[in-house]
Amino acid sequence: MSVARQVVVEADGGSRGNPGPAGYGAVVIDPATGEPLAEAAEYIGVATNNVAEYRGLIAGLTAAKALFPDAREALRVHVRMDSKLVVEQMSGRWKIKHPDMKPLAARAAAILPPSSVTYEWIPRAQNKHADRLANEAMDAGRDGRQWEASASTAALDAPSARTPGTPSPVQGPVGDQAAGAARARAALAAARGAAAPAPDALFSLPEETAESGGEPTDAHPAPQQSAGTPQSGWGAAPDLGAPATLVLLRHGETALTPEKRFSGSGGTDPELSAVGRGQAERAAGHFAALGTVEEIVSSPLRRCRETAAAVAARLGLDVRIDESLRETDFGAWEGLTFGEVRERYGDDLTAWLASPDTAPTGGGESFAQVAERVAAARDRLVARYAGRTVLLVTHVTPIKTFVRLALGAPPEALFRMELSAASISTVAYYGDGNASVRLLNDTSHLR
């Protein structure tokens, strides 16, 4: 029986405009030496990022097969890409819904036996070789020519390849660039596998030390915890795995946003302005580049549905509507500025600012009522999307409430957070009940 030949395929694709001038790149690598065995790149005209990424995968698998035409069933290919969409769809974990993707996925799956190919998502920084090839192809197309292997310098940026069996570095959820908590859990799991300590040898760290991935200091015996109580620190907690990650996107601007008018669920339900539509498109491009969003859930209000639709179109995903994500009903204050409310309903405004149980004038919602429905939505979403990343397109008050509850902060904390239009915040929820705020009011994608 012949020994299986193993190779790594790294592939990428890009579009300058999405859709726009597009190209792909792929490289076949010897996993033992890191040596590039074959490169492929092509300018493919106007296409989307996803089409270009699939074309890169097809080129990489085709090149691997051509290198070893006699290997047949003995060839094992480990594909590494920074497109979460392609990796998850080709692995069979995500449905292929977009009509442009289905024939490309089928074409890729037919090149080699499915059992011969495995897939791994990697950060873009680890996919430099294929990324450079794709950009060389797009540059060539811009100049009216096709990419030529003899002129390529992509290999100069190539990192050493890992063998397919080597674990990847643990990656954190969106907004957790350092992935300190994930690395800490991985290290703890590895240590337990090497030698399971006796119960009295286990220690608990302050949560901030565990999250930072730092060395244990001032350790003390972990206290006993009842079932269902969130674990604080490392202690004797089980390996909790990937959290449910809620990526909280505030909708883009409406005509009311720059005027800082109360705009809740009891008003006119405004649409996105031209500025807001541009913000939605930039957010969509950001999430397409990250490739981490697996589902999209939106408030029923128009400004959120329009923002969610822009992202969904770029990612090839459907949007699910959740009524619990709607904005506060501001009653008689809808459409008014803060100054106008103070002028007309001064006593009511003072009472509202002083107590989360007080509703706006005219039968609106109190912050306590909003917190109740947001907490219920959180529990439902965390259970539904355990171990996954879901984008919630919603409003100022629900997002601030998610963050406040995750931090265990008092209701008045709502007045101490800034949330810009189309900003991104992120909260991760672990299986032991702990929450980790990873990002707040990020607007870097809008610049």
ZIURCOR-V536649 format. One record per residue. RES is the residue in one letter. BURIAL is I if it has 24 or more other C-alpha atoms within 12 Angstrom, else O. Layout:
res,burial
RES,BURIAL
RES,BURIAL
//
This chain:
res,burial
M,O
S,O
V,O
A,O
R,I
Q,I
V,I
V,I
V,I
E,I
A,I
D,I
G,I
G,I
S,I
R,I
G,O
N,I
P,O
G,O
P,I
A,I
G,I
Y,I
G,I
A,I
V,I
V,I
I,I
D,I
P,I
A,O
T,O
G,I
E,I
P,I
L,I
A,I
E,I
A,I
A,I
E,I
Y,I
I,I
G,I
V,O
A,I
T,I
N,I
N,I
V,I
A,I
E,I
Y,I
R,I
G,I
L,I
I,I
A,I
G,I
L,I
T,I
A,I
A,I
K,I
A,O
L,I
F,I
P,O
D,O
A,O
R,I
E,O
A,O
L,I
R,I
V,I
H,I
V,I
R,I
M,I
D,I
S,I
K,I
L,I
V,I
V,I
E,I
Q,I
M,I
S,I
G,O
R,O
W,O
K,O
I,I
K,O
H,I
P,O
D,O
M,I
K,O
P,O
L,I
A,I
A,I
R,O
A,I
A,I
A,O
I,I
L,I
P,O
P,I
S,O
S,I
V,I
T,I
Y,I
E,I
W,I
I,I
P,I
R,I
A,O
Q,I
N,I
K,I
H,I
A,I
D,I
R,I
L,I
A,I
N,I
E,I
A,I
M,I
D,I
A,I
G,I
R,O
D,O
G,O
R,O
Q,I
W,I
E,O
A,O
S,O
A,O
S,I
T,O
A,I
A,I
L,O
D,O
A,I
P,O
S,O
A,I
R,I
T,I
P,I
G,O
T,O
P,O
S,O
P,O
V,I
Q,I
G,I
P,I
V,I
G,I
D,I
Q,O
A,O
A,I
G,I
A,I
A,I
R,I
A,I
R,I
A,I
A,O
L,I
A,O
A,O
A,O
R,O
G,O
A,O
A,O
A,O
P,O
A,O
P,O
D,O
A,O
L,I
F,I
S,I
L,I
P,I
E,I
E,O
T,O
A,I
E,I
S,I
G,I
G,O
E,O
P,O
T,O
D,O
A,O
H,O
P,O
A,O
P,O
Q,O
Q,O
S,O
A,O
G,O
T,O
P,O
Q,I
S,I
G,I
W,I
G,I
A,I
A,I
P,O
D,I
L,I
G,I
A,I
P,I
A,I
T,I
L,I
V,I
L,I
L,I
R,I
H,I
G,I
E,I
T,I
A,I
L,I
T,I
P,O
E,O
K,O
R,I
F,I
S,I
G,I
S,I
G,I
G,I
T,O
D,I
P,I
E,I
L,I
S,O
A,O
V,O
G,I
R,I
G,I
Q,I
A,I
E,I
R,I
A,I
A,I
G,I
H,I
F,I
A,I
A,I
L,I
G,I
T,I
V,I
E,I
E,I
I,I
V,I
S,I
S,I
P,I
L,I
R,I
R,I
C,I
R,I
E,I
T,I
A,I
A,I
A,I
V,I
A,I
A,I
R,I
L,I
G,I
L,I
D,I
V,I
R,I
I,I
D,I
E,I
S,I
L,I
R,I
E,I
T,I
D,I
F,I
G,I
A,I
W,I
E,I
G,I
L,I
T,O
F,O
G,O
E,O
V,I
R,O
E,O
R,O
Y,O
G,O
D,O
D,I
L,I
T,O
A,O
W,I
L,O
A,O
S,O
P,I
D,O
T,I
A,I
P,I
T,I
G,O
G,O
G,I
E,I
S,I
F,I
A,I
Q,I
V,I
A,I
E,O
R,I
V,I
A,I
A,O
A,I
R,I
D,I
R,O
L,I
V,I
A,O
R,O
Y,I
A,I
G,I
R,I
T,I
V,I
L,I
L,I
V,I
T,I
H,I
V,I
T,I
P,I
I,I
K,I
T,I
F,I
V,I
R,I
L,I
A,I
L,O
G,O
A,O
P,O
P,I
E,O
A,O
L,I
F,O
R,O
M,O
E,O
L,I
S,I
A,I
A,I
S,I
I,I
S,I
T,I
V,I
A,I
Y,I
Y,I
G,I
D,I
G,I
N,I
A,I
S,I
V,I
R,I
L,I
L,I
N,I
D,I
T,I
S,O
H,I
L,I
R,O
//
